[in-house]
Amino acid sequence: MKIALVGIGKIAVDQHVPAIAGSTDWDLAATVSRHGKVDGIEAFTDLGAMLDARSDIRVVSLCLPPVPRFDYAMQALKAGRHVMLEKPPGATIAECHALEAAARRAGLSIYATWHSRHADMVAAAKEWLAGTALRALTVTWKEDVRRWHPGQAWIWEPGGLGVFDPGINALSIVTEILPDDIHVSEAELDIPENCQTPIGARIAFHHPGGARIGAVFDWRQDGDQTWEIEAQTDVGTLRLCEGGAVMEVDGIRTGDAAPLDGEYPRLYARMAQLVRKGEIDMDLRPMTLATDALALGRRIPTDTFHD
Ligand code: NAP
């Protein structure tokens, strides 16, 4: 199937282009970006122009930041194209509901991707936890923003999510592996005085079985980067490390993939399946937890941030 990639920036180049190139389902037929291109692929700077010129391209994958994504997605849906959304699927929950409703009305597929859910050991962790009673779960997601988001001003603007941009990946795993739904009960947000979004966050969640659930997100981590989820249960302790690529149960380690390995090929395989079956996949639970933490969070002004 022919696909167009929109927003040729960091994640498009690092992950989407290689995942499409390595897939037997997809043929990258065009790009839309104001500044970026992919060698050998027809390039447009305007989405409308691409949609008009290339009626043979039935699927559009959006790799833009969250705030501009709604207008692009709606334009693609109105032009009768199936749509794949980078995470988070929009800037607000209401936008995502509107996109889903528009896709349903038009009989099109729309996919809110959560790449971290496709990390190597997430399915195994889900299976292991299914038969246990959860006592506590702790998320530790600490990375260096200067290393992973160099020069990206949008992450500090309203709707850019700040540290919830990586943190929502942890929330996508937690909502996938836990059998029960959780919700935010309180949060603290460290917000640099010159930014609109947090650089650090601590969140407490309510669990229906009374388990203690908490998350610490921090974008000020030098040295080792930490993407871990630890679950204590009645039968032992499970740790997902390296963003879900590695699992430890009572200290016994499984998996040797690097963070992000295999995640984007699995997203594109899922999108191919959705288009072939005429289905929609819009799980907004990670987004709900992130936006609720931002709504409930106590703001703590912190040092100014300079890239
Ligand atoms: P990015 O490089 O800053 O932006 C991607 C592209 O979007 C830019 O190159 C730009 O292309 C276009 N763009 C930016 N602002 C725009 C605007 N206001 N209107 C229209 N187009 C705009 O960001 P990224 O790191 O690739 O992240 C994009 C999305 O992928 C985010 O939602 C992020 O959460 C997700 N993601 C990122 C990573 C990562 O490691 N960076 C990992 C997983 C997921 P043009 O200027 O050429 O139009």
py3Dmol code that shows the C-alpha trace and the ligand (Angstrom):
import py3Dmol

protein = """\
ATOM      1  CA  MET A   1       0.000   0.000   0.000  1.00  0.00           C
ATOM      2  CA  LYS A   2       1.202   3.479  -0.821  1.00  0.00           C
ATOM      3  CA  ILE A   3       1.705   5.751   2.162  1.00  0.00           C
ATOM      4  CA  ALA A   4       2.654   9.422   2.645  1.00  0.00           C
ATOM      5  CA  LEU A   5       4.720  10.596   5.595  1.00  0.00           C
ATOM      6  CA  VAL A   6       3.953  14.051   6.976  1.00  0.00           C
ATOM      7  CA  GLY A   7       6.421  16.062   9.130  1.00  0.00           C
ATOM      8  CA  ILE A   8       9.921  14.973   8.180  1.00  0.00           C
ATOM      9  CA  GLY A   9      11.726  15.649  11.453  1.00  0.00           C
ATOM     10  CA  LYS A  10      13.565  13.618  14.076  1.00  0.00           C
ATOM     11  CA  ILE A  11      11.226  10.663  14.547  1.00  0.00           C
ATOM     12  CA  ALA A  12      10.282  10.407  10.867  1.00  0.00           C
ATOM     13  CA  VAL A  13      13.948  10.110   9.882  1.00  0.00           C
ATOM     14  CA  ASP A  14      15.068   7.947  12.834  1.00  0.00           C
ATOM     15  CA  GLN A  15      12.180   5.448  12.850  1.00  0.00           C
ATOM     16  CA  HIS A  16       9.342   5.878  10.323  1.00  0.00           C
ATOM     17  CA  VAL A  17      11.407   5.935   7.119  1.00  0.00           C
ATOM     18  CA  PRO A  18      13.438   2.795   8.028  1.00  0.00           C
ATOM     19  CA  ALA A  19      10.330   0.961   9.301  1.00  0.00           C
ATOM     20  CA  ILE A  20       8.439   1.630   6.053  1.00  0.00           C
ATOM     21  CA  ALA A  21      11.504   0.715   3.956  1.00  0.00           C
ATOM     22  CA  GLY A  22      11.795  -2.595   5.811  1.00  0.00           C
ATOM     23  CA  SER A  23       8.107  -3.493   5.444  1.00  0.00           C
ATOM     24  CA  THR A  24       6.535  -5.615   2.725  1.00  0.00           C
ATOM     25  CA  ASP A  25       3.168  -3.921   3.427  1.00  0.00           C
ATOM     26  CA  TRP A  26       4.178  -0.358   2.600  1.00  0.00           C
ATOM     27  CA  ASP A  27       5.613   1.761  -0.183  1.00  0.00           C
ATOM     28  CA  LEU A  28       6.674   5.301   0.816  1.00  0.00           C
ATOM     29  CA  ALA A  29       5.169   7.230  -2.082  1.00  0.00           C
ATOM     30  CA  ALA A  30       5.367  10.885  -0.931  1.00  0.00           C
ATOM     31  CA  THR A  31       6.405  13.185   1.886  1.00  0.00           C
ATOM     32  CA  VAL A  32       4.865  16.428   3.116  1.00  0.00           C
ATOM     33  CA  SER A  33       7.124  18.764   5.046  1.00  0.00           C
ATOM     34  CA  ARG A  34       7.992  22.440   4.911  1.00  0.00           C
ATOM     35  CA  HIS A  35      11.726  21.798   5.280  1.00  0.00           C
ATOM     36  CA  GLY A  36      12.425  18.058   5.245  1.00  0.00           C
ATOM     37  CA  LYS A  37      12.673  15.519   2.401  1.00  0.00           C
ATOM     38  CA  VAL A  38      13.554  11.848   1.927  1.00  0.00           C
ATOM     39  CA  ASP A  39      15.967  11.072  -0.901  1.00  0.00           C
ATOM     40  CA  GLY A  40      14.257   9.658  -3.975  1.00  0.00           C
ATOM     41  CA  ILE A  41      10.699  10.270  -2.716  1.00  0.00           C
ATOM     42  CA  GLU A  42       8.312  12.838  -4.202  1.00  0.00           C
ATOM     43  CA  ALA A  43       8.228  15.776  -1.799  1.00  0.00           C
ATOM     44  CA  PHE A  44       5.380  18.227  -1.142  1.00  0.00           C
ATOM     45  CA  THR A  45       5.398  21.198   1.225  1.00  0.00           C
ATOM     46  CA  ASP A  46       1.614  21.318   1.581  1.00  0.00           C
ATOM     47  CA  LEU A  47      -0.723  18.496   2.606  1.00  0.00           C
ATOM     48  CA  GLY A  48      -3.635  19.700   0.452  1.00  0.00           C
ATOM     49  CA  ALA A  49      -1.420  19.722  -2.634  1.00  0.00           C
ATOM     50  CA  MET A  50      -0.307  16.139  -1.963  1.00  0.00           C
ATOM     51  CA  LEU A  51      -3.882  14.945  -1.347  1.00  0.00           C
ATOM     52  CA  ASP A  52      -5.041  16.555  -4.624  1.00  0.00           C
ATOM     53  CA  ALA A  53      -2.093  15.325  -6.692  1.00  0.00           C
ATOM     54  CA  ARG A  54      -1.814  11.774  -5.372  1.00  0.00           C
ATOM     55  CA  SER A  55      -5.250  10.151  -5.207  1.00  0.00           C
ATOM     56  CA  ASP A  56      -3.408   6.794  -5.437  1.00  0.00           C
ATOM     57  CA  ILE A  57      -2.043   7.305  -1.867  1.00  0.00           C
ATOM     58  CA  ARG A  58      -4.764   6.068   0.487  1.00  0.00           C
ATOM     59  CA  VAL A  59      -2.870   6.237   3.818  1.00  0.00           C
ATOM     60  CA  VAL A  60      -1.200   9.173   5.585  1.00  0.00           C
ATOM     61  CA  SER A  61       1.129   8.871   8.583  1.00  0.00           C
ATOM     62  CA  LEU A  62       1.498  12.036  10.682  1.00  0.00           C
ATOM     63  CA  CYS A  63       4.834  12.580  12.475  1.00  0.00           C
ATOM     64  CA  LEU A  64       4.198  16.174  13.517  1.00  0.00           C
ATOM     65  CA  PRO A  65       4.231  17.541  17.064  1.00  0.00           C
ATOM     66  CA  PRO A  66       0.824  17.214  18.797  1.00  0.00           C
ATOM     67  CA  VAL A  67      -0.554  20.747  18.412  1.00  0.00           C
ATOM     68  CA  PRO A  68      -0.634  20.972  14.588  1.00  0.00           C
ATOM     69  CA  ARG A  69      -1.677  17.323  14.242  1.00  0.00           C
ATOM     70  CA  PHE A  70      -5.472  17.757  14.484  1.00  0.00           C
ATOM     71  CA  ASP A  71      -5.787  20.056  11.449  1.00  0.00           C
ATOM     72  CA  TYR A  72      -3.589  17.773   9.334  1.00  0.00           C
ATOM     73  CA  ALA A  73      -5.464  14.639  10.428  1.00  0.00           C
ATOM     74  CA  MET A  74      -8.877  16.163   9.781  1.00  0.00           C
ATOM     75  CA  GLN A  75      -7.779  17.357   6.342  1.00  0.00           C
ATOM     76  CA  ALA A  76      -6.568  13.864   5.454  1.00  0.00           C
ATOM     77  CA  LEU A  77      -9.782  12.231   6.723  1.00  0.00           C
ATOM     78  CA  LYS A  78     -11.950  14.714   4.808  1.00  0.00           C
ATOM     79  CA  ALA A  79      -9.995  13.751   1.706  1.00  0.00           C
ATOM     80  CA  GLY A  80     -10.895  10.094   2.330  1.00  0.00           C
ATOM     81  CA  ARG A  81      -7.490   8.891   3.577  1.00  0.00           C
ATOM     82  CA  HIS A  82      -6.745   6.470   6.419  1.00  0.00           C
ATOM     83  CA  VAL A  83      -4.640   8.129   9.138  1.00  0.00           C
ATOM     84  CA  MET A  84      -1.859   6.958  11.441  1.00  0.00           C
ATOM     85  CA  LEU A  85      -1.010   9.278  14.355  1.00  0.00           C
ATOM     86  CA  GLU A  86       2.316   9.575  16.208  1.00  0.00           C
ATOM     87  CA  LYS A  87       1.926   9.693  19.957  1.00  0.00           C
ATOM     88  CA  PRO A  88       0.272  11.565  21.610  1.00  0.00           C
ATOM     89  CA  PRO A  89      -2.651  11.355  19.147  1.00  0.00           C
ATOM     90  CA  GLY A  90      -3.544  15.034  19.621  1.00  0.00           C
ATOM     91  CA  ALA A  91      -3.117  18.019  21.887  1.00  0.00           C
ATOM     92  CA  THR A  92      -6.426  17.366  23.708  1.00  0.00           C
ATOM     93  CA  ILE A  93      -8.763  14.446  24.328  1.00  0.00           C
ATOM     94  CA  ALA A  94     -11.636  16.254  22.595  1.00  0.00           C
ATOM     95  CA  GLU A  95      -9.573  16.547  19.402  1.00  0.00           C
ATOM     96  CA  CYS A  96      -8.942  12.810  19.454  1.00  0.00           C
ATOM     97  CA  HIS A  97     -12.660  12.049  19.928  1.00  0.00           C
ATOM     98  CA  ALA A  98     -13.464  14.355  16.994  1.00  0.00           C
ATOM     99  CA  LEU A  99     -10.934  12.566  14.782  1.00  0.00           C
ATOM    100  CA  GLU A 100     -12.260   9.153  15.728  1.00  0.00           C
ATOM    101  CA  ALA A 101     -15.849  10.233  15.037  1.00  0.00           C
ATOM    102  CA  ALA A 102     -14.858  11.675  11.646  1.00  0.00           C
ATOM    103  CA  ALA A 103     -13.057   8.451  10.708  1.00  0.00           C
ATOM    104  CA  ARG A 104     -16.073   6.360  11.742  1.00  0.00           C
ATOM    105  CA  ARG A 105     -18.463   8.501   9.714  1.00  0.00           C
ATOM    106  CA  ALA A 106     -16.250   8.165   6.644  1.00  0.00           C
ATOM    107  CA  GLY A 107     -15.570   4.437   7.102  1.00  0.00           C
ATOM    108  CA  LEU A 108     -11.807   5.070   7.407  1.00  0.00           C
ATOM    109  CA  SER A 109      -9.149   3.595   9.672  1.00  0.00           C
ATOM    110  CA  ILE A 110      -7.430   5.768  12.262  1.00  0.00           C
ATOM    111  CA  TYR A 111      -4.673   4.538  14.556  1.00  0.00           C
ATOM    112  CA  ALA A 112      -3.442   6.251  17.716  1.00  0.00           C
ATOM    113  CA  THR A 113      -0.014   4.642  17.912  1.00  0.00           C
ATOM    114  CA  TRP A 114       1.800   4.035  21.201  1.00  0.00           C
ATOM    115  CA  HIS A 115       5.223   2.818  20.123  1.00  0.00           C
ATOM    116  CA  SER A 116       6.416   1.819  23.601  1.00  0.00           C
ATOM    117  CA  ARG A 117       3.617  -0.744  23.893  1.00  0.00           C
ATOM    118  CA  HIS A 118       5.426  -2.658  21.147  1.00  0.00           C
ATOM    119  CA  ALA A 119       8.718  -2.895  23.032  1.00  0.00           C
ATOM    120  CA  ASP A 120       9.994  -6.484  23.134  1.00  0.00           C
ATOM    121  CA  MET A 121       8.962  -7.497  26.657  1.00  0.00           C
ATOM    122  CA  VAL A 122       5.697  -5.597  27.159  1.00  0.00           C
ATOM    123  CA  ALA A 123       3.465  -8.479  26.058  1.00  0.00           C
ATOM    124  CA  ALA A 124       5.361 -10.896  28.336  1.00  0.00           C
ATOM    125  CA  ALA A 125       5.016  -8.504  31.279  1.00  0.00           C
ATOM    126  CA  LYS A 126       1.287  -8.188  30.663  1.00  0.00           C
ATOM    127  CA  GLU A 127       0.905 -11.954  30.616  1.00  0.00           C
ATOM    128  CA  TRP A 128       2.961 -12.380  33.829  1.00  0.00           C
ATOM    129  CA  LEU A 129       0.990  -9.694  35.696  1.00  0.00           C
ATOM    130  CA  ALA A 130      -2.391 -11.090  34.614  1.00  0.00           C
ATOM    131  CA  GLY A 131      -2.288 -13.832  37.214  1.00  0.00           C
ATOM    132  CA  THR A 132      -1.028 -11.754  40.148  1.00  0.00           C
ATOM    133  CA  ALA A 133      -2.350  -9.399  42.825  1.00  0.00           C
ATOM    134  CA  LEU A 134      -0.629  -6.014  42.465  1.00  0.00           C
ATOM    135  CA  ARG A 135       0.740  -4.409  45.654  1.00  0.00           C
ATOM    136  CA  ALA A 136       2.755  -1.512  44.255  1.00  0.00           C
ATOM    137  CA  LEU A 137       3.956  -0.150  40.935  1.00  0.00           C
ATOM    138  CA  THR A 138       6.626   2.500  40.416  1.00  0.00           C
ATOM    139  CA  VAL A 139       7.498   4.209  37.151  1.00  0.00           C
ATOM    140  CA  THR A 140      10.924   5.861  36.864  1.00  0.00           C
ATOM    141  CA  TRP A 141      11.368   7.676  33.542  1.00  0.00           C
ATOM    142  CA  LYS A 142      14.455   9.887  33.690  1.00  0.00           C
ATOM    143  CA  GLU A 143      16.292  11.169  30.639  1.00  0.00           C
ATOM    144  CA  ASP A 144      18.302  14.111  29.373  1.00  0.00           C
ATOM    145  CA  VAL A 145      16.075  16.425  27.336  1.00  0.00           C
ATOM    146  CA  ARG A 146      19.092  18.050  25.652  1.00  0.00           C
ATOM    147  CA  ARG A 147      20.155  14.655  24.291  1.00  0.00           C
ATOM    148  CA  TRP A 148      16.757  13.477  22.988  1.00  0.00           C
ATOM    149  CA  HIS A 149      15.027  16.739  22.004  1.00  0.00           C
ATOM    150  CA  PRO A 150      17.773  19.134  20.918  1.00  0.00           C
ATOM    151  CA  GLY A 151      16.393  22.483  19.760  1.00  0.00           C
ATOM    152  CA  GLN A 152      12.730  21.377  19.873  1.00  0.00           C
ATOM    153  CA  ALA A 153      10.964  24.539  21.056  1.00  0.00           C
ATOM    154  CA  TRP A 154       7.456  23.049  20.728  1.00  0.00           C
ATOM    155  CA  ILE A 155       7.922  20.749  23.745  1.00  0.00           C
ATOM    156  CA  TRP A 156       8.053  23.817  26.014  1.00  0.00           C
ATOM    157  CA  GLU A 157       4.995  25.514  24.483  1.00  0.00           C
ATOM    158  CA  PRO A 158       1.327  24.959  25.512  1.00  0.00           C
ATOM    159  CA  GLY A 159       0.253  21.524  24.280  1.00  0.00           C
ATOM    160  CA  GLY A 160       3.857  20.351  23.965  1.00  0.00           C
ATOM    161  CA  LEU A 161       3.503  18.192  27.118  1.00  0.00           C
ATOM    162  CA  GLY A 162       7.066  18.813  28.370  1.00  0.00           C
ATOM    163  CA  VAL A 163       8.374  15.780  30.256  1.00  0.00           C
ATOM    164  CA  PHE A 164       5.045  14.042  29.604  1.00  0.00           C
ATOM    165  CA  ASP A 165       6.189  13.685  25.976  1.00  0.00           C
ATOM    166  CA  PRO A 166       8.442  10.749  27.027  1.00  0.00           C
ATOM    167  CA  GLY A 167       6.413  10.103  30.201  1.00  0.00           C
ATOM    168  CA  ILE A 168       3.322   9.244  28.161  1.00  0.00           C
ATOM    169  CA  ASN A 169       5.314   6.308  26.758  1.00  0.00           C
ATOM    170  CA  ALA A 170       5.529   4.890  30.290  1.00  0.00           C
ATOM    171  CA  LEU A 171       1.816   5.544  30.764  1.00  0.00           C
ATOM    172  CA  SER A 172       1.087   3.703  27.516  1.00  0.00           C
ATOM    173  CA  ILE A 173       2.925   0.642  28.875  1.00  0.00           C
ATOM    174  CA  VAL A 174       1.270   0.829  32.305  1.00  0.00           C
ATOM    175  CA  THR A 175      -2.228   1.028  30.805  1.00  0.00           C
ATOM    176  CA  GLU A 176      -1.362  -1.915  28.548  1.00  0.00           C
ATOM    177  CA  ILE A 177       0.105  -4.280  31.168  1.00  0.00           C
ATOM    178  CA  LEU A 178      -2.216  -3.648  34.120  1.00  0.00           C
ATOM    179  CA  PRO A 179      -5.482  -5.576  34.061  1.00  0.00           C
ATOM    180  CA  ASP A 180      -7.249  -2.746  35.967  1.00  0.00           C
ATOM    181  CA  ASP A 181      -7.755   0.879  34.971  1.00  0.00           C
ATOM    182  CA  ILE A 182      -6.046   3.488  37.141  1.00  0.00           C
ATOM    183  CA  HIS A 183      -6.542   7.231  37.418  1.00  0.00           C
ATOM    184  CA  VAL A 184      -4.499  10.175  38.639  1.00  0.00           C
ATOM    185  CA  SER A 185      -5.106  11.199  42.261  1.00  0.00           C
ATOM    186  CA  GLU A 186      -2.468  13.911  42.660  1.00  0.00           C
ATOM    187  CA  ALA A 187       0.607  15.321  40.956  1.00  0.00           C
ATOM    188  CA  GLU A 188       3.427  17.824  41.290  1.00  0.00           C
ATOM    189  CA  LEU A 189       4.837  19.558  38.220  1.00  0.00           C
ATOM    190  CA  ASP A 190       8.252  21.270  38.088  1.00  0.00           C
ATOM    191  CA  ILE A 191       7.891  24.060  35.554  1.00  0.00           C
ATOM    192  CA  PRO A 192      10.905  26.155  34.503  1.00  0.00           C
ATOM    193  CA  GLU A 193      10.131  29.846  34.882  1.00  0.00           C
ATOM    194  CA  ASN A 194      10.642  30.475  31.150  1.00  0.00           C
ATOM    195  CA  CYS A 195       8.563  27.456  29.949  1.00  0.00           C
ATOM    196  CA  GLN A 196       4.887  26.498  29.685  1.00  0.00           C
ATOM    197  CA  THR A 197       5.346  22.768  30.306  1.00  0.00           C
ATOM    198  CA  PRO A 198       6.992  20.668  33.054  1.00  0.00           C
ATOM    199  CA  ILE A 199      10.582  19.462  33.100  1.00  0.00           C
ATOM    200  CA  GLY A 200       9.807  17.096  35.990  1.00  0.00           C
ATOM    201  CA  ALA A 201       6.689  15.463  37.456  1.00  0.00           C
ATOM    202  CA  ARG A 202       5.697  13.200  40.316  1.00  0.00           C
ATOM    203  CA  ILE A 203       2.314  11.528  40.024  1.00  0.00           C
ATOM    204  CA  ALA A 204       0.210   9.345  42.333  1.00  0.00           C
ATOM    205  CA  PHE A 205      -2.524   7.124  40.947  1.00  0.00           C
ATOM    206  CA  HIS A 206      -5.622   5.453  42.363  1.00  0.00           C
ATOM    207  CA  HIS A 207      -5.771   1.673  41.834  1.00  0.00           C
ATOM    208  CA  PRO A 208      -9.088  -0.144  42.364  1.00  0.00           C
ATOM    209  CA  GLY A 209      -7.351  -2.893  44.372  1.00  0.00           C
ATOM    210  CA  GLY A 210      -5.561  -0.389  46.627  1.00  0.00           C
ATOM    211  CA  ALA A 211      -2.059  -0.908  45.166  1.00  0.00           C
ATOM    212  CA  ARG A 212       0.357   2.013  45.630  1.00  0.00           C
ATOM    213  CA  ILE A 213       1.076   3.423  42.176  1.00  0.00           C
ATOM    214  CA  GLY A 214       3.435   6.287  41.465  1.00  0.00           C
ATOM    215  CA  ALA A 215       5.510   7.768  38.661  1.00  0.00           C
ATOM    216  CA  VAL A 216       8.547  10.027  38.567  1.00  0.00           C
ATOM    217  CA  PHE A 217       9.359  11.727  35.262  1.00  0.00           C
ATOM    218  CA  ASP A 218      12.500  13.836  34.989  1.00  0.00           C
ATOM    219  CA  TRP A 219      14.150  15.468  32.003  1.00  0.00           C
ATOM    220  CA  ARG A 220      17.256  16.602  33.932  1.00  0.00           C
ATOM    221  CA  GLN A 221      19.028  13.233  34.044  1.00  0.00           C
ATOM    222  CA  ASP A 222      22.749  13.258  33.261  1.00  0.00           C
ATOM    223  CA  GLY A 223      24.637  10.002  32.655  1.00  0.00           C
ATOM    224  CA  ASP A 224      22.623   6.772  32.610  1.00  0.00           C
ATOM    225  CA  GLN A 225      19.121   7.138  31.226  1.00  0.00           C
ATOM    226  CA  THR A 226      16.373   5.305  33.127  1.00  0.00           C
ATOM    227  CA  TRP A 227      13.123   3.998  31.637  1.00  0.00           C
ATOM    228  CA  GLU A 228      11.854   1.478  34.214  1.00  0.00           C
ATOM    229  CA  ILE A 229       8.605   0.153  35.631  1.00  0.00           C
ATOM    230  CA  GLU A 230       8.699  -2.006  38.771  1.00  0.00           C
ATOM    231  CA  ALA A 231       5.637  -3.982  39.869  1.00  0.00           C
ATOM    232  CA  GLN A 232       5.503  -5.687  43.272  1.00  0.00           C
ATOM    233  CA  THR A 233       2.935  -8.469  43.458  1.00  0.00           C
ATOM    234  CA  ASP A 234       1.851 -11.308  45.749  1.00  0.00           C
ATOM    235  CA  VAL A 235       4.106 -13.720  43.841  1.00  0.00           C
ATOM    236  CA  GLY A 236       7.212 -11.619  43.197  1.00  0.00           C
ATOM    237  CA  THR A 237       8.627  -8.488  41.619  1.00  0.00           C
ATOM    238  CA  LEU A 238       8.651  -7.681  37.921  1.00  0.00           C
ATOM    239  CA  ARG A 239      10.839  -4.974  36.406  1.00  0.00           C
ATOM    240  CA  LEU A 240      10.556  -3.697  32.863  1.00  0.00           C
ATOM    241  CA  CYS A 241      13.793  -1.912  31.935  1.00  0.00           C
ATOM    242  CA  GLU A 242      15.134  -0.093  28.860  1.00  0.00           C
ATOM    243  CA  GLY A 243      11.679   1.229  28.017  1.00  0.00           C
ATOM    244  CA  GLY A 244      10.160  -2.262  27.949  1.00  0.00           C
ATOM    245  CA  ALA A 245      12.901  -3.994  25.944  1.00  0.00           C
ATOM    246  CA  VAL A 246      14.129  -6.014  28.948  1.00  0.00           C
ATOM    247  CA  MET A 247      12.186  -7.798  31.720  1.00  0.00           C
ATOM    248  CA  GLU A 248      13.377  -9.059  35.099  1.00  0.00           C
ATOM    249  CA  VAL A 249      11.290 -11.307  37.328  1.00  0.00           C
ATOM    250  CA  ASP A 250      12.764 -11.707  40.799  1.00  0.00           C
ATOM    251  CA  GLY A 251      16.145 -10.732  39.324  1.00  0.00           C
ATOM    252  CA  ILE A 252      16.053 -13.146  36.351  1.00  0.00           C
ATOM    253  CA  ARG A 253      16.551 -11.167  33.150  1.00  0.00           C
ATOM    254  CA  THR A 254      14.810 -11.819  29.788  1.00  0.00           C
ATOM    255  CA  GLY A 255      15.318  -9.892  26.544  1.00  0.00           C
ATOM    256  CA  ASP A 256      18.347  -8.192  25.074  1.00  0.00           C
ATOM    257  CA  ALA A 257      16.878  -5.657  22.645  1.00  0.00           C
ATOM    258  CA  ALA A 258      17.885  -1.999  22.729  1.00  0.00           C
ATOM    259  CA  PRO A 259      15.232   0.640  23.515  1.00  0.00           C
ATOM    260  CA  LEU A 260      12.918   1.253  20.502  1.00  0.00           C
ATOM    261  CA  ASP A 261      14.124  -1.901  18.654  1.00  0.00           C
ATOM    262  CA  GLY A 262      11.282  -3.369  16.600  1.00  0.00           C
ATOM    263  CA  GLU A 263       8.676  -0.913  17.883  1.00  0.00           C
ATOM    264  CA  TYR A 264       8.042   1.048  14.664  1.00  0.00           C
ATOM    265  CA  PRO A 265       7.972  -2.019  12.353  1.00  0.00           C
ATOM    266  CA  ARG A 266       5.259  -3.423  14.659  1.00  0.00           C
ATOM    267  CA  LEU A 267       3.290  -0.141  14.475  1.00  0.00           C
ATOM    268  CA  TYR A 268       3.322  -0.262  10.687  1.00  0.00           C
ATOM    269  CA  ALA A 269       2.309  -3.941  10.681  1.00  0.00           C
ATOM    270  CA  ARG A 270      -0.641  -3.036  12.926  1.00  0.00           C
ATOM    271  CA  MET A 271      -1.632  -0.129  10.651  1.00  0.00           C
ATOM    272  CA  ALA A 272      -1.615  -2.463   7.640  1.00  0.00           C
ATOM    273  CA  GLN A 273      -3.895  -4.839   9.559  1.00  0.00           C
ATOM    274  CA  LEU A 274      -6.299  -2.017  10.526  1.00  0.00           C
ATOM    275  CA  VAL A 275      -6.566  -0.744   6.942  1.00  0.00           C
ATOM    276  CA  ARG A 276      -7.124  -4.246   5.547  1.00  0.00           C
ATOM    277  CA  LYS A 277      -9.850  -4.981   8.097  1.00  0.00           C
ATOM    278  CA  GLY A 278     -11.387  -1.476   7.982  1.00  0.00           C
ATOM    279  CA  GLU A 279     -10.847  -1.017  11.743  1.00  0.00           C
ATOM    280  CA  ILE A 280     -10.015   1.791  14.169  1.00  0.00           C
ATOM    281  CA  ASP A 281      -7.602   1.692  17.121  1.00  0.00           C
ATOM    282  CA  MET A 282      -7.835   4.811  19.306  1.00  0.00           C
ATOM    283  CA  ASP A 283      -6.957   3.924  22.896  1.00  0.00           C
ATOM    284  CA  LEU A 284      -6.787   7.269  24.689  1.00  0.00           C
ATOM    285  CA  ARG A 285      -6.031   6.005  28.220  1.00  0.00           C
ATOM    286  CA  PRO A 286      -2.359   7.145  28.263  1.00  0.00           C
ATOM    287  CA  MET A 287      -3.457  10.582  27.060  1.00  0.00           C
ATOM    288  CA  THR A 288      -6.169  10.772  29.751  1.00  0.00           C
ATOM    289  CA  LEU A 289      -3.625  10.062  32.505  1.00  0.00           C
ATOM    290  CA  ALA A 290      -1.205  12.677  31.125  1.00  0.00           C
ATOM    291  CA  THR A 291      -3.821  15.405  30.686  1.00  0.00           C
ATOM    292  CA  ASP A 292      -5.361  14.651  34.110  1.00  0.00           C
ATOM    293  CA  ALA A 293      -1.914  14.977  35.754  1.00  0.00           C
ATOM    294  CA  LEU A 294      -1.456  18.314  33.986  1.00  0.00           C
ATOM    295  CA  ALA A 295      -4.942  19.410  35.157  1.00  0.00           C
ATOM    296  CA  LEU A 296      -4.534  18.291  38.783  1.00  0.00           C
ATOM    297  CA  GLY A 297      -0.819  18.964  39.208  1.00  0.00           C
ATOM    298  CA  ARG A 298       0.486  21.479  41.729  1.00  0.00           C
ATOM    299  CA  ARG A 299       2.846  23.812  39.838  1.00  0.00           C
ATOM    300  CA  ILE A 300       6.327  24.264  41.320  1.00  0.00           C
ATOM    301  CA  PRO A 301       8.370  26.998  39.592  1.00  0.00           C
ATOM    302  CA  THR A 302      11.946  25.834  38.937  1.00  0.00           C
ATOM    303  CA  ASP A 303      15.166  27.124  37.360  1.00  0.00           C
ATOM    304  CA  THR A 304      14.901  28.531  33.859  1.00  0.00           C
ATOM    305  CA  PHE A 305      15.764  26.065  31.082  1.00  0.00           C
ATOM    306  CA  HIS A 306      18.111  26.818  28.194  1.00  0.00           C
ATOM    307  CA  ASP A 307      18.792  24.273  25.449  1.00  0.00           C
TER     308      ASP A 307
END
"""
ligand_1 = """\
48
NAP
P 10.301 17.434 15.374
O 11.486 16.841 14.682
O 10.512 18.680 16.156
O 9.115 17.732 14.384
C 8.724 16.899 13.327
C 8.365 17.724 12.092
O 7.084 18.293 12.251
C 9.280 18.901 11.882
O 10.442 18.508 11.199
C 8.426 19.866 11.069
O 8.624 19.619 9.698
C 7.009 19.495 11.476
N 6.461 20.562 12.318
C 6.945 21.024 13.478
N 6.148 21.998 13.955
C 5.155 22.148 13.075
C 4.017 22.993 12.994
N 3.751 23.869 13.959
N 3.208 22.851 11.957
C 3.457 21.952 10.988
N 4.527 21.126 10.998
C 5.351 21.224 12.040
O 9.618 16.380 16.343
P 9.847 14.810 16.517
O 10.836 14.585 17.568
O 10.019 14.160 15.202
O 8.444 14.439 17.174
C 7.248 14.425 16.422
C 6.252 13.552 17.164
O 6.817 12.259 17.310
C 5.929 14.052 18.575
O 4.574 13.916 18.852
C 6.772 13.155 19.473
O 6.150 12.937 20.732
C 6.793 11.867 18.669
N 7.965 11.035 18.975
C 9.212 11.576 19.011
C 10.296 10.778 19.396
C 11.702 11.324 19.452
O 12.597 10.620 19.952
N 11.990 12.521 18.984
C 10.094 9.433 19.704
C 8.831 8.906 19.583
C 7.770 9.706 19.231
P 8.640 20.827 8.653
O 9.137 22.058 9.365
O 9.594 20.339 7.599
O 7.243 20.975 8.170
"""
view = py3Dmol.view(width=600, height=400)
view.addModel(protein, "pdb")
view.setStyle({"model": 0}, {"cartoon": {"style": "trace"}})
view.addModel(ligand_1, "xyz")
view.setStyle({"model": 1}, {"stick": {}})
view.zoomTo()
view.show()
